[in-house]
Amino acid sequence: MACVFCDIIEGTAPASVIYRDELVIAFMTIHPSSPGECTVIPLAHVDHFTDVEDATAERIMRVAQRIGRRMRAVFQPQRVGLVVHGYGVAHAHLILVPQHGPYDITSARFARVENGQVVFTVQHIVTPERRVLDEHARLLSGPDHPP
């Protein structure tokens, strides 16, 4: 089965990389809820986050903490939410969400009513230009580079 995160790790899919080491990689989310949203994943393909090796899970959290601090300084959200969702891409991932209000971490951004039914889609969410994602990656990688 194809995995877009594995493709990013291998360099065969584009990504705006914030950080990479021997265990993890962090990059900008392709459909962010707001500027600065990013994702941290293990380099090893693991489907369920709870199956990630402890040392790797610790590294994911440490990197997320450092990027989250930088996110607060650069994008100035009220809060930074951390989400392990488990759907979308079958590769363990932690999403850092800049929150500007209490509903910014919900899936409401995907919801639309069509023909009287609630449907969830990313079709109405704008995909930023690569140069914008690259700039956000540069801003978040900053001088206090994660470990």
Steps between C-alpha positions, in 0.01 A plus 500: 500500500634846409570739787541870423696548825747229396527676163582825683763318708653350183493838325266386222214727616535871569505633855599819675730349761551667835726238657639151441728268697562125518157429658249766393410761243282811541336679208222744418148358472372515142145606603565713810217630715704819539854614418766302682319166535754222464550127552767292673537134400736211563728405211402138555162412352273422796123511456381561855660768713481273804729254319780755456816403692525691827825676409346617173179614670711698747689660213173585321375678812830679560510626142131599518565693822785696344310571179190590704698757697629647175146492356375708795773758442461517121125457440373610845204263540309499831598135543683223317301178487657158450290244317555131441212431267573160350305543177584653166847352461573155645837613639526615862503877522467786746344822370581838655197729461522876560177577685340844478175389664341202674385328179824514302597146593176336389413357163244775446725655235428197282121507550254627240130444448420375151152393400391498864786270608814581694803401296868530584746606229817701450385627161398840639821544700761702319833327440773759558762549232819298558697823551270589793544154655877521443509841672301368796740204526793743501336711771428199720844344460643825639815552707389266782510192280340190658737235635 
